[in-house]
C-alpha cells in the first residue's frame, strides 16, 4: 500500500506569500464587481513575483497554465 500514500500527498506551494497576496488581490477585485480573467491572474502574479518582498529569483517563477489551474483549485476559485 505505500503507492497509495504517494498518490495522496499534496505538494506545498513554493511561494505561499505570493499566493496569499494574489488571492487577496483577486478577492478585492471581485468585491468591486470586476471580472478576473485567467490571463490577468497570470500577468498579475508575474508582476508581483518581481517584487523583492517574495525573494523569487528572476526567471524562476513562470506562472504557467498548470500553476494557475492548481492555484485556483487550491483556493476554491472559479475564474
C-alpha positions in Angstrom: 0.0 0.0 0.0 2.9 2.5 0.0 2.0 3.5 -3.5 -1.3 4.9 -2.3 0.4 7.2 0.1 2.4 8.8 -2.7 -0.8 9.4 -4.8 -2.5 11.2 -1.9 0.4 13.5 -1.0 -0.1 17.2 -1.7 2.8 19.4 -2.9 3.3 22.5 -0.8 3.2 25.9 -2.5 6.7 27.1 -3.4 5.8 30.8 -2.8 2.9 30.8 -0.3 3.2 34.5 0.5 2.8 35.4 -3.2 -0.3 33.2 -3.4 -1.9 34.8 -0.3 -1.3 38.3 -1.7 -2.6 37.2 -5.1 -5.7 35.7 -3.6 -6.3 39.0 -1.6 -6.0 41.0 -4.9 -8.5 38.7 -6.7 -10.9 39.0 -3.8 -10.6 42.7 -3.7 -11.4 43.0 -7.4 -14.3 40.6 -7.1 -15.7 42.7 -4.2 -15.5 45.8 -6.5 -17.6 43.9 -9.1 -14.8 43.2 -11.6 -14.3 40.0 -13.6 -10.9 38.5 -13.4 -9.7 36.6 -16.5 -7.1 33.7 -16.2 -4.7 35.7 -18.3 -5.0 38.6 -15.9 -4.2 36.3 -12.9 -1.0 35.2 -14.7 0.1 38.7 -15.6 -0.6 40.0 -12.0 1.3 37.1 -10.5 4.3 37.6 -12.8 4.3 41.3 -11.9 4.1 40.5 -8.2 6.9 38.0 -8.4 9.3 40.7 -9.4 8.9 42.4 -6.0 11.8 41.8 -3.6 9.3 41.0 -0.8 8.9 37.5 -2.2 12.5 36.7 -2.8 11.9 34.9 -6.1 15.0 34.8 -8.3 14.4 36.3 -11.8 13.2 33.7 -14.3 12.3 31.2 -11.5 8.6 31.9 -11.4 6.8 31.4 -14.7 3.1 31.3 -13.7 2.1 28.9 -16.4 -1.3 27.5 -17.1 -0.7 24.5 -14.8 0.3 26.7 -11.9 -2.8 28.9 -12.4 -5.0 25.8 -12.5 -3.6 24.5 -9.3 -3.8 27.9 -7.7 -7.4 28.2 -8.5 -8.1 24.7 -7.3 -6.2 25.1 -4.0 -8.2 28.2 -3.3 -11.6 27.1 -4.5 -11.8 29.8 -7.2 -13.7 29.8 -10.4 -12.4 32.3 -12.9 
